[in-house]
Amino acid sequence: MNFMKIMNYEESKEWLYSLKFAMKGFKLDKTKKLVKLAKIDLEKLKTIHIAGSNGKGSTGAFTESILKAHGYKTGFYTSPHLVEPTERMKINGENISKKRFAQLTNHFRKLMRENNFKANYFEVITVMAFKYFIEEKIDLLVAEVGLGGRLDATNVLNGMVNAITNISLEHTQYLGKSISKIAKEKAGIIKENSVTIVAKNNPGLKAIEAKAKEQKSQIIHPAWIIKSSTNKRQEFDLIKPEKISKLKIRMIGKHQCENASLAIATVIALRKNGFIVSEKSIRNGLKKTFWKARLEIVKRNPIVLLDAAHNPEGWKKLFESLELFDYKKLIVVFGAMNDKDVGAFRKYLKKIDSLILTKSGSFRAEEPEKLKKKFGKGTICTPEKKAIEQALSEAGKKDLVLITGSIYVVGKVIETMKLKI
């Protein structure tokens, strides 16, 4: 008899990590097979699917918050996590409990062993989430794509509404070397007779529109006007698909007004499927939305700012947003993954007074020595905890400490500073 020890939460995490992350050779076959083995009926999940290079998490957070404000029971699936994998599965904004997470992991380990079936970390955790959301009888699922779209494990879902956020050059070795190729991959989430939400300023617009047309998916282009933008809050007017003025958000950076507009257009599009959301819920949901590590101020005097920007477009928006702050010296803690285009970060080096290069614990983390060689400047300080302490000791009260480059490095700060997740 093959007896399997029941794993606790820490052991279940270790087991999942042991399945490894696939970074190439994507196919949907394994996810589909796992769904079948687990006897999961995906038709029970009424899904809003979100793809894009930047802004997926924030757009999802705005969408989920509006739906929750209207009284819907929401499921929210995101990746990667900052500190704990339980952050990836939320119901009404609350993370799955560690106990429930471990139960699901045990269930899937047993299922896979009995059927002599192998799958990777992302495939398993994604199907675990589907099972959880169905068991909890959610009304609506907001699902963020992991990587790409067409072959991402989440793409076994049938999205009623698909929102596609800003497309930029990222993961080029997996998704293609041009914006249009990447956009085509992301647009792979568009299902027949669905609704597609995409802003007109999206660099991948042509490829997205072509895919939507092919799938007979109605396209909606939200439009908005920013009224005010500070380092505490923002106000904007939605122009299309409806006129709603004086909308307020506490997420900072002008790009968040775009993400919020995509989210409003998304919830308005749900009416086609019988899900009604009032203007009051839109206003309240937006006001309450907060998504960690997106221009997040965790301390003032000195200002300590966390931002999970990890690609050229993300860094561009980040440095534009720094203009909202008044500071003397800019101290940056930077660590990146080895598959990122860090060369693009060089153009911001002249704005940085002190650059501290570090490395996360991820197997994909770039060596700080290599970063220093590319940048031609920087102090190497590892592990991340030490780098953060170094930055804080350098900072005067009127300075700004920015921690960026990778969601993994930012996650470590949250752990180190014991911030609430």
N, C-alpha and C positions, 0 to 999 in steps of 0.2 A: 504493500500500500504506500502510495507516494504522499506522505504527509507534508503539508506546507505550513510553516510557522506564520502566524498572523503578524503582518508588519504594523508597527506603530507609524506615526506621522513622519518622523525623521527617516525611518527605514524605507517608507514608501517613496519619499523624495529621492533617496539614494538609488532605489530600484529604477525609478523613472529616468534619472540621469544616466544610469548604466545603459539605457536603450539608445543613447546618443542622439545627437541632432543631425539630421541629414541636411547637407547644404547643396546637394546636386542629385540628379536622377529622380526628380519628382514625378510621381504618378498618383492617381486617385484610387487605384485598385485596392491598396491595403486599407485605406480608410473605409472604403465601401464594404470590404470584406469584414472588417472589425464591427462596423455598424450592423451588419447582417448577423454575425456571431452573437452580438449582444442583444439581438432582437429589438433593435431601436427603430421606431417608426418616425422618421424625420418629418413626415407631413404634419406631425403634431407641433412642430416649431414654426411659428409665424415669424419670419426673419427679415430683419433689416441688415443688409450686408455692406460692409465698408472696406474699400480698398484705396490704395494711394501710397505715395512715398512719404509724405509728411502730413500730420494733422489727423490721422485716422483715430487715434485714441481720444483726442480732444473733441472731434466731431461726434464720435460715439458717446462720449460723456455728456455732451449737450443734448443729444437725441434721447439718451436714457433718462436724463434728469427731467426733460419736458414730459415724457411719457409717465414717469413716476409721479410728477406733480399733478397729472390728470387722474391719477388713481389706478393706473395699470400696474400689474405685477410684472416687473421687468427682469430679464436675464441679460447679463452683459459679459461677453467673452472677449478677453483682450490678451495681447502678448507683446513683448516679453514682460515678466514681472520685475519689480524693483527689488524686493527683499524675499518674499515668500510666494511660491506658486499658487497659493490659495487666492492671491489677488486676481488671478486670471478668470475666476468664476464668481460673479457677483449676482445676488438677487436683491432687488430694491436697494442697490448700492452697498450691500453688506457682503463681505468675502465669505466664501464657503468655509465652514468650520474645519479645523485640522482633523477632527475625528471623522467627519463625513468624507473628507478628501482621502484619508487613509482607507476607509471602507471601500470607496470606489476603486482605489488602486489595487487593493487586495482582490476585489471582484475581477478586475481586468487581467491581473497576473494569472489567476486561476484559469480564467477563460482561455487565455493565450497558451498556457502550458498544456491544458487539456486538448487543445486543438493543434498543438505543435505549430503555433502561428507567431511570426515575428513582425514587429512594427517599431517605428522609431518614437522618440519622446513626444514630438509634436502631434503625431497621429494618435497616439494613445491618450494624451491629456485632452485633446480636442473631442474625441468620442466620449471620454469620461464626462466632459462638460455637457455634452448633448444629453446623456443619460440623466445627469443631475437636474438639468432644466426641465426635462420631461417629467421626472418624478415629482418635482416641485410645482408642476402645473402652472408655469408662467403664462402670461398673456402674449408677451412679445419678447423676442430675442434680438438684441443688438450684437452682431458678431463682427469682430475686426479680423481682417485677413492677417495671416502670419507673414508670409513672403510671397510677393507676386499677386496671384489671383487665380488664374486658370487652373493651375495644378496644386494650389494650396489645399491643405486638408479640410479647411472650412468650406471649400467649394462643392461639397456634397450637399450643402444646404440649398434650398430653393428660395432665394431672396425675392420678397414681394417688391421691395424698394432697394435699389443699390445706390449708394453714394460713393462717388470717386473723388478723392481729395487731390490736392496738388501733386503732379507727377514730376519727378526730377531724376537725374542720372544716379541710380544706386543699384547695388547688386548686379552690375552690368555683366559679370561673369556667369550669372544664372538667367538673367531676364532679357539680355540683349544690349547692344552697344549704343542704341539711339533712343531718344525720348519716344518715338513712335512705336518701336519694338516693345519697350517697357510698358507703354500705355496699352498696347494690344494685350499683353499678359494680364495687366490689372483689369482690363475690361472683360476678361474671361469670366468674371463673376456675373455678368449680365445674363439673366435668364429670359426665356420667351414670355412675352406679354407682361413684363414687369415694368417698373418705372425707374428711370436712371436720372440721378441728380448730379450735375457737374457744372462748375462755374465756367463762364466763357473765357476767363483768363487762364484756364488750365493748359499748360504747354502740350498736354497729350490729347487735347480736344478732338482733333480730326479722327484719330484712331478709335476714340471712345464713341464718337457719334456714328462712325461706320459700323461698329459692333452692335450698337443699340438699334440701328436701322435693320440690320440683318436679323436681329432677334425680335423685331416688332415691339421694341421697348420704347415707351413714351419718354421723351427727354425733357427735363425741366432745368432751365438755367437760372439759379437764383441771382439777384442783384441787390446791392446794398450800398449805403453811403455812411461813412464813419463821421460822427459828429464831434466826438472828443475821445482822446486817448491819453491816459496818464499811467503812472506806475502803481495806481491803486484800483482804477476801474476804467471801463470804456462805455461809450454810448453810440449806437448806430441806428439807422432807419433801414428797414427791409423795404425794397421797392418791388421786387418780384420774388415768388409768384403772387404775393399779395402785398398790399401796403400796410406795414405795421411800424409806427414810429416810436422813437424814444425807448429802444430796447437797451437794457443795461446788463453788462457782464463784468465779473470780477477777475476773469482771466486776462492777463496783460499781453501786449503785442498785437499789432494791427491784424496780423494773420488770423487771430482768434475771432475777429468779426466775420471773416470769411468762413471759418469752420462753423460758427454759430448759424450763419445764414444757410449753409448746406444742411445743417440739422433741422432748421425750421422748415425748409422746403421738403425735407424727408418726412417729417411728421404730418405735414399738410398732404403729401402724396398718399399717406396711409388711408386717407378718407375713401379712396377708390376701393379699399379692401374692408371698409366698414368700421375702421378705427377712428373715432372722432377725437380731436384735441382742440381745446378752446384757446382763444388768445390769452386769456388769463393764465392758463397752464404754461403757455409758451413763455410769457414774461417771467413767471415765478420759477420755472424750470431753468431758464437761462441764468437768472440772478443767483441761483443756488449752485450752479455748476462749478466744480473745481476738479482739476485733473493734475495729479502730482507731477512734480519735476518738469513742468512746462513754465519757464520763467517764474519759478516759485521762490518767493522771498521767505527764507526760513529764519532770518535774523536781520535786525537793523543795528547800525552803529557798531561795527561796520556792517554794511549790507552783505548778506550771504545769499547768493542767487544760484538756484539749481536749474539746469536746463538740459534735457535729454537729447539735444540736437546732435546728430551723428552723421550727417551728410551735408554736401555743399549748400543745398537750398536751406536746410535747417540752420546752418551757421550764419547764412546771409540774413535770415529773419531775426536771428538772435542778436547779431551785432547792430542791426537797424533798431531793435527794441532797446538796446543799452542807452540810446539817446534819451530815453524817458527818465534816466537816472542822473543824479548830480553826485559826482564822486571825484576824489583826487587821483588816487592810484587804482589801476585795474590789475588785480592779481588773479591769474587763471590756473586752475588745476585741470589738467587735460590727460585723458587716456582714451584710446580708441581700439576698435577691433581691427584685425589685420587685413580684413577685406574691404576696408573703407578708403575712400579717396581723400586721405588726409592732406595731400598736396594742396587742395583747395583751401585749407585752413591758413596757409602761409600768408595770404593777403591781409589777414587780420592781426598778424604778429606785431606790426608797428603800433597798434592801439594798446598792446599789452605791456605793462610795466614790469611784471614779474610772471614768468611762465614756469609752472611746476609740472613736470611730466611724470605720470604714474601708470600703473597697470592693474587691471582688474584680475580676479581669479579665473576668468573664463579661459577655456582652452583656445579661444579665438583671439585673445588679447594680443595687441601689438607690443613688441618690446620697446620700452622707453628709449633705449639707446638708438633704435632705428628712427624713432620720432625725432630725437635730437639731431640726428644726422640730416633728416629731411628739412627740419626747421632752421637749423644752424644756430639755435639758441635754446635755453631752457635748463632748469635744474632737475636732475632725476631724483625722485623720492618715492620709494615703495616700502610697504604696501600702501594702499589708498588712505588708510587711517592716518598714517604718518604724514602723507602729502597734505591732507586736510589740516592737520595740526600745524604743519609748517606754514601753510597759507594764512591761517588765523593768527599765528604769532607774528607774521610779517605785517598784518593789516592794522592801520590806524583807524580811528573812529570814523573818519570821513572817506574811507576807501571802500572798494567793492571787490568781494571775492566771488568769482564765478567758477562753478564746477560743471564741466561739460565734456563732450566728446563721445560719450558712450552711456547708455542707460545702465550698464553694469557698474560703472564708476559712480554714477549718481546714486544708484541703489545703495552702495556702500556708505555714502555720506549719511543717508537716511538711517542706516543701521548705527553708524558711529555716533551721530548726534541724537540717537534715540527718538527720532521723530515718528509721529503716528502715521501709520499707513492706512 
